[in-house]
């Protein structure tokens, strides 16, 4: 397994503010929120990003999207939310570990989040 910061959080080697957890994912509060609610949903299996996923990961990737919906409900985002998955070098992804940004808590508009 890789030793990126998300792997260390998943393995409970580093602290994080955990929002929820499932068999294949862990949801934590983002330490640099871009919206009133900003949660990261981390895939427990190390993949650098969506570009590293394969057909064998399809069911688990679907579970990540269902997890995002579950977490959104838990944190009170009934009026709507945005999901962001950064993929590849040009996305300027901060950590090379597949994760989903869940944002909400206000009207988000059309601006793309940095």
Backbone atoms as SQL, in Angstrom:
CREATE TABLE atoms (id INTEGER PRIMARY KEY, chain TEXT, resi INTEGER, resn TEXT, atom TEXT, x REAL, y REAL, z REAL);
INSERT INTO atoms VALUES
  (1, 'A', 1, 'UNK', 'N', 0.839, -1.182, 0.000),
  (2, 'A', 1, 'UNK', 'CA', 0.000, 0.000, 0.000),
  (3, 'A', 1, 'UNK', 'C', 0.878, 1.238, 0.000),
  (4, 'A', 2, 'UNK', 'N', 0.409, 2.252, -0.700),
  (5, 'A', 2, 'UNK', 'CA', 1.106, 3.531, -0.748),
  (6, 'A', 2, 'UNK', 'C', 1.086, 4.182, 0.629),
  (7, 'A', 3, 'UNK', 'N', 1.932, 5.150, 0.802),
  (8, 'A', 3, 'UNK', 'CA', 2.000, 5.840, 2.088),
  (9, 'A', 3, 'UNK', 'C', 1.636, 7.309, 1.956),
  (10, 'A', 4, 'UNK', 'N', 0.649, 7.649, 1.097),
  (11, 'A', 4, 'UNK', 'CA', 0.217, 9.030, 1.014),
  (12, 'A', 4, 'UNK', 'C', -0.586, 9.392, 2.265),
  (13, 'A', 5, 'UNK', 'N', -0.895, 10.655, 2.412),
  (14, 'A', 5, 'UNK', 'CA', -1.580, 11.128, 3.612),
  (15, 'A', 5, 'UNK', 'C', -2.955, 10.476, 3.782),
  (16, 'A', 6, 'UNK', 'N', -3.665, 10.214, 2.673),
  (17, 'A', 6, 'UNK', 'CA', -4.984, 9.595, 2.799),
  (18, 'A', 6, 'UNK', 'C', -4.878, 8.150, 3.254),
  (19, 'A', 7, 'UNK', 'N', -3.858, 7.425, 2.793),
  (20, 'A', 7, 'UNK', 'CA', -3.642, 6.052, 3.279),
  (21, 'A', 7, 'UNK', 'C', -3.405, 6.070, 4.786),
  (22, 'A', 8, 'UNK', 'N', -2.629, 7.035, 5.236),
  (23, 'A', 8, 'UNK', 'CA', -2.341, 7.137, 6.678),
  (24, 'A', 8, 'UNK', 'C', -3.597, 7.474, 7.474),
  (25, 'A', 9, 'UNK', 'N', -4.463, 8.315, 6.928),
  (26, 'A', 9, 'UNK', 'CA', -5.730, 8.614, 7.598),
  (27, 'A', 9, 'UNK', 'C', -6.617, 7.381, 7.621),
  (28, 'A', 10, 'UNK', 'N', -6.724, 6.689, 6.503),
  (29, 'A', 10, 'UNK', 'CA', -7.544, 5.468, 6.420),
  (30, 'A', 10, 'UNK', 'C', -7.056, 4.419, 7.412),
  (31, 'A', 11, 'UNK', 'N', -5.725, 4.302, 7.559),
  (32, 'A', 11, 'UNK', 'CA', -5.141, 3.329, 8.488),
  (33, 'A', 11, 'UNK', 'C', -5.098, 3.833, 9.924),
  (34, 'A', 12, 'UNK', 'N', -5.692, 5.009, 10.162),
  (35, 'A', 12, 'UNK', 'CA', -5.770, 5.626, 11.501),
  (36, 'A', 12, 'UNK', 'C', -4.382, 5.937, 12.064),
  (37, 'A', 13, 'UNK', 'N', -3.412, 6.183, 11.166),
  (38, 'A', 13, 'UNK', 'CA', -2.073, 6.594, 11.576),
  (39, 'A', 13, 'UNK', 'C', -1.991, 8.108, 11.745),
  (40, 'A', 14, 'UNK', 'N', -2.919, 8.836, 11.123),
  (41, 'A', 14, 'UNK', 'CA', -3.016, 10.288, 11.255),
  (42, 'A', 14, 'UNK', 'C', -4.442, 10.628, 11.642),
  (43, 'A', 15, 'UNK', 'N', -4.614, 11.673, 12.459),
  (44, 'A', 15, 'UNK', 'CA', -5.971, 12.050, 12.855),
  (45, 'A', 15, 'UNK', 'C', -6.712, 12.771, 11.732),
  (46, 'A', 16, 'UNK', 'N', -8.019, 12.656, 11.765),
  (47, 'A', 16, 'UNK', 'CA', -8.889, 13.368, 10.839),
  (48, 'A', 16, 'UNK', 'C', -10.264, 13.460, 11.486),
  (49, 'A', 17, 'UNK', 'N', -11.027, 14.418, 11.059),
  (50, 'A', 17, 'UNK', 'CA', -12.395, 14.570, 11.546),
  (51, 'A', 17, 'UNK', 'C', -13.297, 13.694, 10.674),
  (52, 'A', 18, 'UNK', 'N', -13.589, 12.499, 11.183),
  (53, 'A', 18, 'UNK', 'CA', -14.356, 11.511, 10.423),
  (54, 'A', 18, 'UNK', 'C', -15.844, 11.854, 10.480),
  (55, 'A', 19, 'UNK', 'N', -16.465, 11.867, 9.311),
  (56, 'A', 19, 'UNK', 'CA', -17.885, 12.152, 9.183),
  (57, 'A', 19, 'UNK', 'C', -18.679, 10.856, 9.138),
  (58, 'A', 20, 'UNK', 'N', -18.187, 9.873, 8.388),
  (59, 'A', 20, 'UNK', 'CA', -18.855, 8.579, 8.239),
  (60, 'A', 20, 'UNK', 'C', -17.858, 7.596, 7.641),
  (61, 'A', 21, 'UNK', 'N', -18.199, 6.303, 7.739),
  (62, 'A', 21, 'UNK', 'CA', -17.313, 5.275, 7.192),
  (63, 'A', 21, 'UNK', 'C', -18.135, 4.106, 6.693),
  (64, 'A', 22, 'UNK', 'N', -17.686, 3.540, 5.584),
  (65, 'A', 22, 'UNK', 'CA', -18.296, 2.349, 5.022),
  (66, 'A', 22, 'UNK', 'C', -17.217, 1.314, 4.756),
  (67, 'A', 23, 'UNK', 'N', -17.597, 0.201, 4.205),
  (68, 'A', 23, 'UNK', 'CA', -16.647, -0.882, 3.944),
  (69, 'A', 23, 'UNK', 'C', -15.531, -0.453, 2.999),
  (70, 'A', 24, 'UNK', 'N', -15.864, 0.354, 1.979),
  (71, 'A', 24, 'UNK', 'CA', -14.900, 0.717, 0.939),
  (72, 'A', 24, 'UNK', 'C', -14.465, 2.178, 0.973),
  (73, 'A', 25, 'UNK', 'N', -14.970, 2.957, 1.918),
  (74, 'A', 25, 'UNK', 'CA', -14.716, 4.385, 1.908),
  (75, 'A', 25, 'UNK', 'C', -14.681, 4.967, 3.318),
  (76, 'A', 26, 'UNK', 'N', -14.077, 6.132, 3.397),
  (77, 'A', 26, 'UNK', 'CA', -14.018, 6.898, 4.643),
  (78, 'A', 26, 'UNK', 'C', -14.295, 8.348, 4.279),
  (79, 'A', 27, 'UNK', 'N', -15.212, 8.995, 4.988),
  (80, 'A', 27, 'UNK', 'CA', -15.544, 10.395, 4.733),
  (81, 'A', 27, 'UNK', 'C', -14.989, 11.254, 5.865),
  (82, 'A', 28, 'UNK', 'N', -14.226, 12.286, 5.491),
  (83, 'A', 28, 'UNK', 'CA', -13.610, 13.186, 6.467),
  (84, 'A', 28, 'UNK', 'C', -13.874, 14.637, 6.068),
  (85, 'A', 29, 'UNK', 'N', -13.821, 15.533, 7.051),
  (86, 'A', 29, 'UNK', 'CA', -13.933, 16.953, 6.755),
  (87, 'A', 29, 'UNK', 'C', -12.655, 17.419, 6.069),
  (88, 'A', 30, 'UNK', 'N', -12.808, 18.249, 5.040),
  (89, 'A', 30, 'UNK', 'CA', -11.662, 18.826, 4.342),
  (90, 'A', 30, 'UNK', 'C', -11.039, 19.888, 5.250),
  (91, 'A', 31, 'UNK', 'N', -9.718, 19.908, 5.347),
  (92, 'A', 31, 'UNK', 'CA', -9.054, 20.894, 6.217),
  (93, 'A', 31, 'UNK', 'C', -8.938, 22.262, 5.559),
  (94, 'A', 32, 'UNK', 'N', -9.230, 22.353, 4.274),
  (95, 'A', 32, 'UNK', 'CA', -9.246, 23.629, 3.545),
  (96, 'A', 32, 'UNK', 'C', -10.580, 23.742, 2.804),
  (97, 'A', 33, 'UNK', 'N', -11.684, 23.916, 3.550),
  (98, 'A', 33, 'UNK', 'CA', -13.002, 23.873, 2.914),
  (99, 'A', 33, 'UNK', 'C', -13.209, 24.980, 1.892),
  (100, 'A', 34, 'UNK', 'N', -13.879, 24.612, 0.796),
  (101, 'A', 34, 'UNK', 'CA', -14.221, 25.538, -0.281),
  (102, 'A', 34, 'UNK', 'C', -15.707, 25.888, -0.263),
  (103, 'A', 35, 'UNK', 'N', -16.433, 25.373, 0.713),
  (104, 'A', 35, 'UNK', 'CA', -17.865, 25.629, 0.878),
  (105, 'A', 35, 'UNK', 'C', -18.180, 25.402, 2.360),
  (106, 'A', 36, 'UNK', 'N', -19.349, 25.861, 2.824),
  (107, 'A', 36, 'UNK', 'CA', -19.695, 25.627, 4.237),
  (108, 'A', 36, 'UNK', 'C', -19.597, 24.157, 4.639),
  (109, 'A', 37, 'UNK', 'N', -19.975, 23.257, 3.731),
  (110, 'A', 37, 'UNK', 'CA', -19.782, 21.819, 3.953),
  (111, 'A', 37, 'UNK', 'C', -18.838, 21.334, 2.861),
  (112, 'A', 38, 'UNK', 'N', -17.704, 20.774, 3.279),
  (113, 'A', 38, 'UNK', 'CA', -16.732, 20.226, 2.326),
  (114, 'A', 38, 'UNK', 'C', -16.173, 18.951, 2.943),
  (115, 'A', 39, 'UNK', 'N', -16.615, 17.836, 2.405),
  (116, 'A', 39, 'UNK', 'CA', -16.231, 16.520, 2.905),
  (117, 'A', 39, 'UNK', 'C', -15.475, 15.785, 1.801),
  (118, 'A', 40, 'UNK', 'N', -14.438, 15.074, 2.183),
  (119, 'A', 40, 'UNK', 'CA', -13.697, 14.216, 1.255),
  (120, 'A', 40, 'UNK', 'C', -14.120, 12.779, 1.501),
  (121, 'A', 41, 'UNK', 'N', -14.471, 12.088, 0.435),
  (122, 'A', 41, 'UNK', 'CA', -14.825, 10.675, 0.538),
  (123, 'A', 41, 'UNK', 'C', -13.673, 9.907, -0.085),
  (124, 'A', 42, 'UNK', 'N', -12.915, 9.232, 0.763),
  (125, 'A', 42, 'UNK', 'CA', -11.682, 8.555, 0.370),
  (126, 'A', 42, 'UNK', 'C', -11.960, 7.096, 0.046),
  (127, 'A', 43, 'UNK', 'N', -11.449, 6.642, -1.057),
  (128, 'A', 43, 'UNK', 'CA', -11.516, 5.237, -1.427),
  (129, 'A', 43, 'UNK', 'C', -10.476, 4.509, -0.581),
  (130, 'A', 44, 'UNK', 'N', -10.854, 3.464, 0.130),
  (131, 'A', 44, 'UNK', 'CA', -9.920, 2.778, 1.022),
  (132, 'A', 44, 'UNK', 'C', -8.824, 2.032, 0.278),
  (133, 'A', 45, 'UNK', 'N', -9.110, 1.560, -0.937),
  (134, 'A', 45, 'UNK', 'CA', -8.077, 0.919, -1.740),
  (135, 'A', 45, 'UNK', 'C', -7.261, 2.029, -2.386),
  (136, 'A', 46, 'UNK', 'N', -5.945, 1.910, -2.365),
  (137, 'A', 46, 'UNK', 'CA', -5.134, 2.968, -2.962),
  (138, 'A', 46, 'UNK', 'C', -5.181, 2.891, -4.486),
  (139, 'A', 47, 'UNK', 'N', -5.698, 3.946, -5.070),
  (140, 'A', 47, 'UNK', 'CA', -5.615, 4.195, -6.505),
  (141, 'A', 47, 'UNK', 'C', -5.174, 5.648, -6.615),
  (142, 'A', 48, 'UNK', 'N', -4.251, 5.961, -7.513),
  (143, 'A', 48, 'UNK', 'CA', -3.812, 7.351, -7.616),
  (144, 'A', 48, 'UNK', 'C', -4.951, 8.269, -8.032),
  (145, 'A', 49, 'UNK', 'N', -5.887, 7.756, -8.796),
  (146, 'A', 49, 'UNK', 'CA', -7.026, 8.546, -9.231),
  (147, 'A', 49, 'UNK', 'C', -7.933, 7.714, -10.101),
  (148, 'A', 50, 'UNK', 'N', -8.947, 8.335, -10.625),
  (149, 'A', 50, 'UNK', 'CA', -9.888, 7.632, -11.479),
  (150, 'A', 50, 'UNK', 'C', -9.187, 7.009, -12.679),
  (151, 'A', 51, 'UNK', 'N', -8.113, 7.656, -13.125),
  (152, 'A', 51, 'UNK', 'CA', -7.361, 7.136, -14.263),
  (153, 'A', 51, 'UNK', 'C', -6.693, 5.800, -13.959),
  (154, 'A', 52, 'UNK', 'N', -6.594, 5.416, -12.691),
  (155, 'A', 52, 'UNK', 'CA', -6.004, 4.138, -12.321),
  (156, 'A', 52, 'UNK', 'C', -7.030, 3.043, -12.093),
  (157, 'A', 53, 'UNK', 'N', -8.313, 3.384, -12.224),
  (158, 'A', 53, 'UNK', 'CA', -9.373, 2.407, -11.972),
  (159, 'A', 53, 'UNK', 'C', -9.528, 1.461, -13.162),
  (160, 'A', 54, 'UNK', 'N', -10.007, 0.260, -12.863),
  (161, 'A', 54, 'UNK', 'CA', -10.230, -0.760, -13.890),
  (162, 'A', 54, 'UNK', 'C', -11.646, -1.302, -13.747),
  (163, 'A', 55, 'UNK', 'N', -12.036, -2.144, -14.698),
  (164, 'A', 55, 'UNK', 'CA', -13.376, -2.731, -14.658),
  (165, 'A', 55, 'UNK', 'C', -13.654, -3.448, -13.343),
  (166, 'A', 56, 'UNK', 'N', -12.642, -4.056, -12.743),
  (167, 'A', 56, 'UNK', 'CA', -12.857, -4.774, -11.483),
  (168, 'A', 56, 'UNK', 'C', -13.232, -3.821, -10.349),
  (169, 'A', 57, 'UNK', 'N', -12.976, -2.529, -10.538),
  (170, 'A', 57, 'UNK', 'CA', -13.302, -1.533, -9.517),
  (171, 'A', 57, 'UNK', 'C', -14.694, -0.926, -9.703),
  (172, 'A', 58, 'UNK', 'N', -15.427, -1.315, -10.733),
  (173, 'A', 58, 'UNK', 'CA', -16.697, -0.678, -11.077),
  (174, 'A', 58, 'UNK', 'C', -17.704, -0.696, -9.932),
  (175, 'A', 59, 'UNK', 'N', -17.877, -1.830, -9.285),
  (176, 'A', 59, 'UNK', 'CA', -18.853, -1.914, -8.204),
  (177, 'A', 59, 'UNK', 'C', -18.461, -1.006, -7.039),
  (178, 'A', 60, 'UNK', 'N', -17.180, -1.019, -6.704),
  (179, 'A', 60, 'UNK', 'CA', -16.722, -0.190, -5.583),
  (180, 'A', 60, 'UNK', 'C', -16.827, 1.290, -5.938),
  (181, 'A', 61, 'UNK', 'N', -16.536, 1.646, -7.182),
  (182, 'A', 61, 'UNK', 'CA', -16.678, 3.039, -7.610),
  (183, 'A', 61, 'UNK', 'C', -18.136, 3.474, -7.519),
  (184, 'A', 62, 'UNK', 'N', -19.041, 2.584, -7.877),
  (185, 'A', 62, 'UNK', 'CA', -20.460, 2.871, -7.703),
  (186, 'A', 62, 'UNK', 'C', -20.800, 3.064, -6.237),
  (187, 'A', 63, 'UNK', 'N', -20.187, 2.256, -5.378),
  (188, 'A', 63, 'UNK', 'CA', -20.400, 2.406, -3.938),
  (189, 'A', 63, 'UNK', 'C', -19.924, 3.765, -3.437),
  (190, 'A', 64, 'UNK', 'N', -18.857, 4.305, -4.051),
  (191, 'A', 64, 'UNK', 'CA', -18.381, 5.635, -3.664),
  (192, 'A', 64, 'UNK', 'C', -19.439, 6.693, -3.959),
  (193, 'A', 65, 'UNK', 'N', -20.094, 6.588, -5.112),
  (194, 'A', 65, 'UNK', 'CA', -21.142, 7.555, -5.434),
  (195, 'A', 65, 'UNK', 'C', -22.333, 7.410, -4.490),
  (196, 'A', 66, 'UNK', 'N', -22.686, 6.186, -4.162),
  (197, 'A', 66, 'UNK', 'CA', -23.753, 5.977, -3.185),
  (198, 'A', 66, 'UNK', 'C', -23.344, 6.497, -1.811),
  (199, 'A', 67, 'UNK', 'N', -22.067, 6.344, -1.472),
  (200, 'A', 67, 'UNK', 'CA', -21.561, 6.880, -0.208),
  (201, 'A', 67, 'UNK', 'C', -21.689, 8.398, -0.185),
  (202, 'A', 68, 'UNK', 'N', -21.390, 9.036, -1.305),
  (203, 'A', 68, 'UNK', 'CA', -21.508, 10.493, -1.378),
  (204, 'A', 68, 'UNK', 'C', -22.942, 10.922, -1.094),
  (205, 'A', 69, 'UNK', 'N', -23.898, 10.209, -1.644),
  (206, 'A', 69, 'UNK', 'CA', -25.302, 10.519, -1.401),
  (207, 'A', 69, 'UNK', 'C', -25.658, 10.311, 0.074),
  (208, 'A', 70, 'UNK', 'N', -25.160, 9.224, 0.651),
  (209, 'A', 70, 'UNK', 'CA', -25.421, 8.937, 2.067),
  (210, 'A', 70, 'UNK', 'C', -24.813, 10.015, 2.960),
  (211, 'A', 71, 'UNK', 'N', -23.572, 10.376, 2.689),
  (212, 'A', 71, 'UNK', 'CA', -22.899, 11.396, 3.496),
  (213, 'A', 71, 'UNK', 'C', -23.608, 12.745, 3.335),
  (214, 'A', 72, 'UNK', 'N', -24.006, 13.086, 2.118),
  (215, 'A', 72, 'UNK', 'CA', -24.729, 14.339, 1.887),
  (216, 'A', 72, 'UNK', 'C', -25.988, 14.394, 2.747),
  (217, 'A', 73, 'UNK', 'N', -26.699, 13.304, 2.826),
  (218, 'A', 73, 'UNK', 'CA', -27.896, 13.239, 3.656),
  (219, 'A', 73, 'UNK', 'C', -27.545, 13.413, 5.133),
  (220, 'A', 74, 'UNK', 'N', -26.501, 12.745, 5.575),
  (221, 'A', 74, 'UNK', 'CA', -26.084, 12.818, 6.984),
  (222, 'A', 74, 'UNK', 'C', -25.680, 14.222, 7.413),
  (223, 'A', 75, 'UNK', 'N', -25.077, 14.975, 6.490),
  (224, 'A', 75, 'UNK', 'CA', -24.601, 16.321, 6.851),
  (225, 'A', 75, 'UNK', 'C', -25.602, 17.413, 6.476),
  (226, 'A', 76, 'UNK', 'N', -26.818, 17.012, 6.095),
  (227, 'A', 76, 'UNK', 'CA', -27.891, 17.968, 5.891),
  (228, 'A', 76, 'UNK', 'C', -27.888, 18.705, 4.568),
  (229, 'A', 77, 'UNK', 'N', -27.446, 18.061, 3.504),
  (230, 'A', 77, 'UNK', 'CA', -27.403, 18.717, 2.199),
  (231, 'A', 77, 'UNK', 'C', -28.608, 18.352, 1.335),
  (232, 'A', 78, 'UNK', 'N', -29.781, 18.380, 1.942),
  (233, 'A', 78, 'UNK', 'CA', -31.000, 18.030, 1.236),
  (234, 'A', 78, 'UNK', 'C', -31.373, 18.984, 0.109),
  (235, 'A', 79, 'UNK', 'N', -30.847, 20.223, 0.135),
  (236, 'A', 79, 'UNK', 'CA', -31.163, 21.188, -0.921),
  (237, 'A', 79, 'UNK', 'C', -30.233, 21.046, -2.123),
  (238, 'A', 80, 'UNK', 'N', -29.240, 20.172, -2.028),
  (239, 'A', 80, 'UNK', 'CA', -28.341, 19.945, -3.152),
  (240, 'A', 80, 'UNK', 'C', -26.883, 19.982, -2.748),
  (241, 'A', 81, 'UNK', 'N', -26.058, 19.445, -3.619),
  (242, 'A', 81, 'UNK', 'CA', -24.622, 19.380, -3.368),
  (243, 'A', 81, 'UNK', 'C', -23.900, 19.191, -4.684),
  (244, 'A', 82, 'UNK', 'N', -22.584, 19.334, -4.638),
  (245, 'A', 82, 'UNK', 'CA', -21.734, 19.145, -5.810),
  (246, 'A', 82, 'UNK', 'C', -20.697, 18.081, -5.469),
  (247, 'A', 83, 'UNK', 'N', -20.417, 17.212, -6.450),
  (248, 'A', 83, 'UNK', 'CA', -19.349, 16.223, -6.325),
  (249, 'A', 83, 'UNK', 'C', -18.256, 16.573, -7.316),
  (250, 'A', 84, 'UNK', 'N', -17.015, 16.488, -6.866),
  (251, 'A', 84, 'UNK', 'CA', -15.874, 16.748, -7.737),
  (252, 'A', 84, 'UNK', 'C', -14.872, 15.618, -7.568),
  (253, 'A', 85, 'UNK', 'N', -14.413, 15.076, -8.699),
  (254, 'A', 85, 'UNK', 'CA', -13.325, 14.100, -8.704),
  (255, 'A', 85, 'UNK', 'C', -12.237, 14.680, -9.595),
  (256, 'A', 86, 'UNK', 'N', -11.094, 14.986, -9.034),
  (257, 'A', 86, 'UNK', 'CA', -9.962, 15.477, -9.814),
  (258, 'A', 86, 'UNK', 'C', -9.199, 14.271, -10.347),
  (259, 'A', 87, 'UNK', 'N', -8.862, 14.305, -11.628),
  (260, 'A', 87, 'UNK', 'CA', -8.192, 13.168, -12.237),
  (261, 'A', 87, 'UNK', 'C', -7.082, 13.637, -13.168),
  (262, 'A', 88, 'UNK', 'N', -5.917, 13.092, -12.977),
  (263, 'A', 88, 'UNK', 'CA', -4.793, 13.391, -13.856),
  (264, 'A', 88, 'UNK', 'C', -4.010, 14.627, -13.466),
  (265, 'A', 89, 'UNK', 'N', -2.885, 14.779, -14.098),
  (266, 'A', 89, 'UNK', 'CA', -1.924, 15.844, -13.797),
  (267, 'A', 89, 'UNK', 'C', -2.518, 17.242, -13.945),
  (268, 'A', 90, 'UNK', 'N', -3.284, 17.472, -15.000),
  (269, 'A', 90, 'UNK', 'CA', -3.831, 18.802, -15.244),
  (270, 'A', 90, 'UNK', 'C', -4.907, 19.228, -14.251),
  (271, 'A', 91, 'UNK', 'N', -5.417, 18.299, -13.471),
  (272, 'A', 91, 'UNK', 'CA', -6.433, 18.650, -12.475),
  (273, 'A', 91, 'UNK', 'C', -5.828, 19.327, -11.252),
  (274, 'A', 92, 'UNK', 'N', -4.511, 19.258, -11.137),
  (275, 'A', 92, 'UNK', 'CA', -3.789, 19.779, -9.967),
  (276, 'A', 92, 'UNK', 'C', -4.303, 19.161, -8.667),
  (277, 'A', 93, 'UNK', 'N', -4.606, 17.878, -8.759),
  (278, 'A', 93, 'UNK', 'CA', -5.051, 17.121, -7.589),
  (279, 'A', 93, 'UNK', 'C', -3.965, 17.208, -6.518),
  (280, 'A', 94, 'UNK', 'N', -4.345, 17.482, -5.292),
  (281, 'A', 94, 'UNK', 'CA', -3.381, 17.650, -4.208),
  (282, 'A', 94, 'UNK', 'C', -2.781, 16.353, -3.707),
  (283, 'A', 95, 'UNK', 'N', -3.566, 15.291, -3.680),
  (284, 'A', 95, 'UNK', 'CA', -3.104, 13.993, -3.181),
  (285, 'A', 95, 'UNK', 'C', -3.443, 12.948, -4.232),
  (286, 'A', 96, 'UNK', 'N', -2.454, 12.175, -4.631),
  (287, 'A', 96, 'UNK', 'CA', -2.664, 11.120, -5.629),
  (288, 'A', 96, 'UNK', 'C', -3.286, 9.889, -4.980),
  (289, 'A', 97, 'UNK', 'N', -4.556, 10.031, -4.637),
  (290, 'A', 97, 'UNK', 'CA', -5.332, 8.957, -4.023),
  (291, 'A', 97, 'UNK', 'C', -6.788, 9.262, -4.372),
  (292, 'A', 98, 'UNK', 'N', -7.488, 8.319, -4.980),
  (293, 'A', 98, 'UNK', 'CA', -8.849, 8.556, -5.427),
  (294, 'A', 98, 'UNK', 'C', -9.736, 9.031, -4.278),
  (295, 'A', 99, 'UNK', 'N', -10.373, 10.176, -4.499),
  (296, 'A', 99, 'UNK', 'CA', -11.306, 10.715, -3.522),
  (297, 'A', 99, 'UNK', 'C', -12.310, 11.617, -4.223),
  (298, 'A', 100, 'UNK', 'N', -13.442, 11.804, -3.567),
  (299, 'A', 100, 'UNK', 'CA', -14.509, 12.666, -4.068),
  (300, 'A', 100, 'UNK', 'C', -14.648, 13.839, -3.114),
  (301, 'A', 101, 'UNK', 'N', -14.742, 15.038, -3.675),
  (302, 'A', 101, 'UNK', 'CA', -15.074, 16.226, -2.886),
  (303, 'A', 101, 'UNK', 'C', -16.596, 16.365, -2.890),
  (304, 'A', 102, 'UNK', 'N', -17.183, 16.453, -1.721),
  (305, 'A', 102, 'UNK', 'CA', -18.610, 16.697, -1.547),
  (306, 'A', 102, 'UNK', 'C', -18.747, 18.108, -0.993),
  (307, 'A', 103, 'UNK', 'N', -19.377, 18.993, -1.756),
  (308, 'A', 103, 'UNK', 'CA', -19.514, 20.392, -1.354),
  (309, 'A', 103, 'UNK', 'C', -20.975, 20.797, -1.308),
  (310, 'A', 104, 'UNK', 'N', -21.305, 21.643, -0.343),
  (311, 'A', 104, 'UNK', 'CA', -22.667, 22.143, -0.236),
  (312, 'A', 104, 'UNK', 'C', -22.803, 23.093, 0.931),
  (313, 'A', 105, 'UNK', 'N', -24.038, 23.306, 1.322),
  (314, 'A', 105, 'UNK', 'CA', -24.301, 24.194, 2.445),
  (315, 'A', 105, 'UNK', 'C', -24.606, 25.622, 2.023),
  (316, 'A', 106, 'UNK', 'N', -24.584, 25.898, 0.721),
  (317, 'A', 106, 'UNK', 'CA', -24.947, 27.190, 0.150),
  (318, 'A', 106, 'UNK', 'C', -25.218, 26.981, -1.331),
  (319, 'A', 107, 'UNK', 'N', -25.778, 27.981, -1.962),
  (320, 'A', 107, 'UNK', 'CA', -25.967, 27.926, -3.413),
  (321, 'A', 107, 'UNK', 'C', -24.572, 28.059, -4.038),
  (322, 'A', 108, 'UNK', 'N', -24.155, 27.074, -4.791),
  (323, 'A', 108, 'UNK', 'CA', -22.773, 27.006, -5.257),
  (324, 'A', 108, 'UNK', 'C', -22.516, 27.783, -6.543),
  (325, 'A', 109, 'UNK', 'N', -23.512, 28.020, -7.357),
  (326, 'A', 109, 'UNK', 'CA', -23.288, 28.756, -8.597),
  (327, 'A', 109, 'UNK', 'C', -22.484, 27.947, -9.588),
  (328, 'A', 110, 'UNK', 'N', -22.020, 28.609, -10.631),
  (329, 'A', 110, 'UNK', 'CA', -21.332, 27.930, -11.719),
  (330, 'A', 110, 'UNK', 'C', -19.825, 27.958, -11.586),
  (331, 'A', 111, 'UNK', 'N', -19.269, 28.639, -10.608),
  (332, 'A', 111, 'UNK', 'CA', -17.826, 28.744, -10.460),
  (333, 'A', 111, 'UNK', 'C', -17.208, 27.367, -10.222),
  (334, 'A', 112, 'UNK', 'N', -16.125, 27.090, -10.886),
  (335, 'A', 112, 'UNK', 'CA', -15.392, 25.844, -10.674),
  (336, 'A', 112, 'UNK', 'C', -14.505, 26.036, -9.443),
  (337, 'A', 113, 'UNK', 'N', -14.580, 25.089, -8.506),
  (338, 'A', 113, 'UNK', 'CA', -13.814, 25.161, -7.265),
  (339, 'A', 113, 'UNK', 'C', -12.356, 24.844, -7.552),
  (340, 'A', 114, 'UNK', 'N', -11.454, 25.608, -6.979),
  (341, 'A', 114, 'UNK', 'CA', -10.011, 25.342, -7.139),
  (342, 'A', 114, 'UNK', 'C', -9.581, 24.202, -6.278);
